[in-house]
Amino acid sequence: MATLRMFAERFRRAPLPGVTAGPFALLVAGLAAAVVAGMVTAMIGSQGDSRAAYYVAVFASIIIGGVVAVTRKEPLRFTFLALILLFPIATALVPPGRLEITVFDVIMCALTIGLLRRKVFASPEEREPFFPTPSLLVACLLCIPCIVLSQFPFLSLQVSVLRFFTYAFFILALSELWREKGFERLVLLFSIVTLFMAIGLFIDHFLHVNLSLRGSNLNQLTYVSGLQIYRAGGFFQDPQRAGAFLACMITFLLLLSIRGRFRGMNLRFVVWAAIAVSCAALITTISRSAILACLFVSGVALFASNRWNALAKLAVMGSAVIVAIVVTLTPADMWLSIVPATVSERFQRSNEEFDNRLAIWFDTWDMFADHPLTGIGAGSFRSYLIETRPTTFNYYDIGTAEGVIYIPDQPENGYLKILYEGGILGSIAALLVVGDALRRGIGVIARSNTDPDARTEGIAALAGLMVFGITFVTLYTLGDPRMAAVFLFFLALIWHRSIQREQIAAKA
């Protein structure tokens, strides 16, 4: 408890960086340099190839961003907040691209090193823990044998190091939440990014422009009974991950807004704009799990957490039962005829695609059977298939229509991916973190003396995690670092309020 109190006081006392003429001028100079770099890049691209222009753009952006960041009063915090705004391009590959390292990975590596350096050189009174609670430390320790004893230890080590860098996002988000107006600041940034991501989906859907920086995806364009179905991905490589991102943020922001968490008109306008545009953009992904999870979790959470009296809730429940009966008795074809043809055809394929997913799940069960304790190693799903089935180049006919080689890199299920790649120990580590999050979140919500804002934040964060958990059934969404950042933000919000509650209880 003393460590937690010190951790909280450390970030509560941290000064907010003021906007003075010097840093502002440097920021303007940095933006001007970025414009010049863009013009030079365009000139190089016109004289040479696009790959050369891409190299110049990425390296110039990293260098300019680094120069601007080190001129700030708190470079780590400035870089962290800027990274959130850079989410649309965060998955751009850093040249030469063979290592599959993204801009997000590079920035998080720098932030992790900065956090560790600050921890080492800080005085004992000011040193904040890198693992605020024992559950996080134990979960990290359980992953070590999963790396050392895995079937592909070097690949597993590389992927695990990148995931450890991503964990720093949790620490930085927790740090920001301890500051004055830190919650509002993070929500504003996430709302802006969500709005921008949704606009990207509209551009992708109506103009058929692939905005993903990781290349095209087989799931974006499919044919059903001769009908072309285009699933927008926007700045995401996979439309399902785009749907999961929007579904989590819509549910989170909607609950905060309905329960009156925002009191500033400007913030409320941005949040509601993000909700409205994202709801429309979510349909373009045609992600059934994301759409249904968003509708179900938002409806249940709003119903369970509102201030209606028992009679009003009973009337709503009765109406819901009647509606459910009507929906059940109405033929499915009638409902599907109301929505656009692409959406109805997508939902009509549910049984077929579910059978394909079942085939993948059962077909890869031998991975866990071969290495039940520690798994085959993080990120080793495709490597295992290549090694054990060297003559198979097209799984489940997914790449046949496009005439490309297709070897899956995950089992279309996040929970099974953790089980196969982490084994029993990795699964225990994941359960430990999720279980502690649920315990802390419920503790904040259920306490009668909990601050109303804290209760609202806890409800919204848990609802967002529930949507994430549902979409995790059909895809390993954590493979996209932006989805991992949203997940860690929800955890940081729960940990922040839980630690705060423990401090209040200790002082009582």
N, C-alpha and C positions, 0 to 999 in steps of 0.2 A: 504493500500500500504506500510506503514511503517513496518507492520508485515511481509509482503512478502519480502521486501528488507532485513530485519534482518534475515529472514529464509534463504535467498540465501547466504548472506555474511557469516553466521555462518558455512555453509557447504563448502563454497568456501575456507575459511581460515583453515579448518580442515587439520592437517598435515597427510601426508601419512605415514603409519608405515614402518620403515626401517627394512631390514632383517639383523639382527646382529647375532653374533655367539651364544649368549645365547638363544634367542627364537628359532633359527634354531635347536640347540641341543635339546631343549625341544620338538620340533616338531618331531625330529627323535626318541627321547625316547618315545613319545606318539605312533608313528607308530609301534615301536618295541613292546610296551605293547599291542597294538591291535593285533599284530601277535601272541604274547603269549596267549592272551585271546582267539583267534581263535583256537589255538592248544588245550587249555584246554577245550574249548567248544566241539571240535571234540572228545576228550577223554570221556567227560561226555556223549556225544551223543552215543558213541559206547557201554558204559556200562549201560546207562539208556534209557529213551525214547527221542524222538525228541523234545517234548514240553519242557523238562527240558533244553535241549541244546539251544532251542530258547530263553527261559527266560534269560539264562546266556549271550547269544550273545547280546540281546537287551540292558539289563542293563549294561553290560560291555562296550558296545559302547557308551551309553549315559554318563557313568561316565568318560571314557577316553576322550571323546569329550569335556566334561565340563572342565576337568583338563587342557587340551591343550588350550581351549578358554580363560580361565581366565589368562593364562600366556602371552597372547598377549597384545600389547599396546592398541588396541581398540577391546575388546572382542565382542562387539555387531556386529561390522562390520565384524570381522573375522567369527563369527558364521553365519551371514547372507550369506556371500559369500560361505561358506562351505555348507550351506543348499542347495544352487542351485546345487552344484555338487552331492549332496546326493539325488537328485530327484528320481532316479530309485528305491531307497529303502525307500523313505520318507513316503510311505503309510503303512509300516509295523506296525501292531497293537502292542501297548504296553501291556504287560501282566497285568491282566489276559485276556484281549481281550473283555470281556463282555461290557465294556463301549464304545467300538468302537473309542478309542482314539489312534491316530497314532503318529509315531515319529515326523512327521511334526507338529502336534498339540502341542506336548510337547516343541519342539524348539521354535515355534512361541509364545507360552505362556511365555517362558523365555525372548524372545526378547521384547515382549510387556511390561513385567514388567520392563525390563531394560530401555526401552524408557520412560516409565512413571516416573521411578525413576530419570532419567537424567533430565526430564522436571521439576520435583519438586525441585530438589536440585541445578539446574543451576541458575546463576544470571539472573536478568531480561534482561540484554543485550545479553546474550548467549542462552536464552530459546527459542527453536524453537516450533512452534505451532504443535499440534498433528493433527489438521484439517487445512491445509494450506489455504483453501478457504471456504466461507460460505456454498456453495452447499453441501460439504461433511459433514459439521456439521449438517445442516438441515436434510439431508438424514438420518443421524444416529439418530437424535431426533425423526424422524417420525417412526422409527422402534421400539421405546420403547412401545407405546400403542399396537403395533402388538404382542408384547411379553406378556404384562400384561393381555390383553383382549382376548387372543387366547383360543381356546378350550383345548389345552394341554399346559398350561403355563410353567410347569417345563421342559418338553422336548424342548419347544421352547426356553427357557432361555439357556439350555445347548448348543443347536445348535448355537444360536445367539452369545454366548460368544466365541465359537470356530471361528465363522466368524469374530468377532471383533479382535481376535488374528491374523487372516489371514490378516486383514487390515494393520497390522504393516509392512507387506511385502511392501506395497505401500510406506510407509514413509521411510523405509530403502532403497528402490530402488531410491526414490527421493533424498535421502541424497547422495547416491553413484554417481548419475548423476551430482551433483554439483561439484564433485571433478575433478581434472585434469585427463583426460583419463578414466573417470568413465564410459562413454557410451561404449567405446571400451572394457573395462574390463567386463561389464555385457554381452555384445553381445558375447564375447569370451566364457564365462561360459555357456550361453544358447546354443551356437553352439555346444560345447562339449557334453552337456547333450542331445541335440537333436540327435546328431550323435550316442551317446550311446543308446538312446531309439530306434532309427531305427535299430541298430544292434540287439537289443533285439527282435524286431519284426521278423527279419530274423531267429533268433534262434528258436523263437516260431513257425514260419510258417513251416520251413523245418524239424526241429527236433521234432515238436509237444511237446515242453517243455513249461509248463505253468509257466512263470516267474513272474506272478502276485503274490504279497505277501498277497493279500486279498482273495485268494481262486479262484476256477473255476467260470466261467460265462456261463450261458445257451446260450448266443449268439455266443460263440466261435465255437461250433460244431452243425451244423444243417443238415437236410437231405431234399433234394428237388428232387422229382421224383426218389427216390432211390440213388441219387448222394450225396456223402458226401462233404459238404462245410465246410472247416475249416477257421475261421476268426482269424487271429493272433491278440493277444492283447499285447504281450510283457510284459513290466512292468506295464501295465494298466489292471485293472480288466475287463474293457469293451473295445472291439475293436473300438467302435465308439468314445470313449474318446481318445484313441490312435490316431485315424485318425484326430480328431479335433486338438489335440496338434500339430501333424506334419503339418497339413494344415496351421494352423496359423503361425508357425515358418517358413515354406517354403516361404510363401507369404512375410512375414516380411523381412527375410534375402535376398530373391531374389530381392526385390525392393531396398534395401540398396546397394546391390552389383552392380546391373545394373546401378544405378544412381551414382556410383563412390564414395560412402561414405567411403569406406575403402581404406586406402593408404599404409598400411603395408602388405608386401607380406605374412608374417606368418599368420596374421589374415584372409586375403583373402583365403588362402589355407584351413584353418579350416572351414570357412564359406561355401565355395563352396563344400567341402567334405560333410558337413552336408546337404546341399541342394540336392546334387546328390544321396546320400544314402537314404535320407528321401523320395525323390520322388519315388524311387523304393519300399521302405518299405510301403509307403502309400497305394499301391495297395493291399498289403497283408491283410489290415484291411477290404477291400471290403466295406468301408463306403461310400455310394453314396453321401451323403450330403457333407462330407469332401472333396472328390475327385472333385466333381463339383464346390464346393465353391472355392477351391484352384485354379482350372483352370480359372474359370470365373473372380474372383477378381484380380488375378495376371495379366491376360490378359488385362482387362479394365484399371487397374491402370498403367501398363507399357505403354499402348497406350496413355492414357490421360496425363501422366506426363513426357513423353520424349521430346526431343528438336527437333523433326522433324518439317519441315515446313508444311504449310497447304496443299500443293499439295501432299506431301508424305502421310500425314494422310488420305487425301481423297482417294488416291489409295488403301491404306490398308483397309479403310472402304468398298470400292467397292468390293475388293477381299473377305472380310469377308462376305458380303451379298451373293456373288456368292457361296461361300463355304456353307453358311447356307442353301441356296436353294437346293444345291446338297445333303446335309445331310438330309434335310427334305424329298426329293423325293426318296431317297434310302431306301429300306425296312430295318426295324430295325434288322431283322434276319441276314441280310448280315453283318452289323456292329458287332453284337454280335458273329458271327462266327469267327471273327478275334481274339478276346480276348480269354483267357483261359476259359474252361467250367465252372469253379467255379464262375468266375466273371460274365459270361453271365447269368448263372442261377440265380445269386443274383439279377441282374438287371431285369430279367424277373419276379421276385417276387415283383417288386415295387408296383404294383397295390394292390396285396393282403396285403402286409405289411402296405401300406398307409391306407387301410380300417381298419386294426387292430388298427392303431394309432388313426384314427378318432373315433373308438368305445371307446377307452380309454379317449380321450378328452371329448366327449359328456357324457360319463358315469360318469365322475367325476365332472360335472358342478355343481352338487348340493352342493359341498364343498363351492364354492364361494357364492351360493345362501343362504346357512345357515349363513355365516359370511362374508358379503360383505365388511364391513368397514375395519376390521383388519385381516381377514383371519382365518384359523384354526390353524396357528402357524408354525413356521419354523421347517422343518423336520418331520411334522406330517402327511404326506400323507398316509403312511402305517398304522399308528395308527388309523386314521380316518376310513380306510377301515375295519380294524379288529373290531372296535367298532360298526360300522353301519351295517356290513355284517359278523356277527360272524360265519356263517355256510359256507362261501365261502373260499376255500383253494387253488383253482387253477383258476387263472384268464386267460381267453381267450385261454385256452388250451396250454399255453406256456410251462408249466412244465410237460405236459402229457407224451411226448415221453421219457423224462428222469426219469419219475416216482418220481418226487419231488414236494413238496408244493411250489407254487409260488404266492406271494402277492407282487405286484409292490410297489416300494418306491418312484416313481415319475411318472408323467403323460406323459413321452416321449416327453416333450416339456418344455423347460426352461421358456419361457414366461408365459405359463399357470401355471407352478409351483409357480412362483412369485405371480401371480394373486390369486391362490387358497390359498396359505399359508401366503401371506402378505396382501391380500385384496386390497382395494383402496389405503390405506395409504402406504403400502409396494410398490405398483406399482408406486405411485407418487415418492417415494424415489429413486427407480431404474431409472425412467425417468429423474429425476433431475440430477443424476450423469451422465447418458449417454448423455443427452442433453448438459450438460456443457462440457463434453469431446468433443462432435462434434463441439460445438461453439469455443472452444479453439483450436482444431485441425485445423479447417477451417481458423480460424484467423491467425494461424502461416503460413499456406500454401498460403493463398491468398494475404498476404501483399507483396507489391513490394519490400520493403526494407528488407525482411527477409533474414537471412543468408542462403546460399545454403544448408549447412549441416542441419540446423534446418528445412528447407522445406522438405528435403529428409526424415529426421526422422519422421516428421509429416505425410507425405504421407504413409510411411511404417507402422507406428503405426495405422493409421486409416484403412489401408487395412487389417492389422491383426485383428482389431476389427470387420471389416465387415465379414471376414471369420468366426470369432467367432460367430457373430450374426446369420449367416446362419446355422451353425451347431447347434446353440442353439434352432432352430426350432424343431429338431428331438430328442434332448436329453438335460437333465440338466447337461451340462458338468462341471459346477462349483462344482458339487459334488466331483470331484477329486481336491484336493488342488493344484496339479501341474498346472492344467488348470486355477484355480483361480489365481495362481501366475503369469502366462503368461498374463492374463487379466489385473491384477494390474500393471504389468511391462509396458504394453502399455499405461495405464492411467498415470503412473508416467512420462513416456517419453513426453506425451502431456502436462501434468501439468508443467513439468520442462521447456520446451521451451516457454510455454505460460507465465509463471511467468517471465522468462527472457525477453520476449518481452515487458511485462508491465513495467518492470524496465527501459528498454531502453526508452520507451515512456515517462516515468515519468521524466527522466533526460533531455529529449530533450527540 
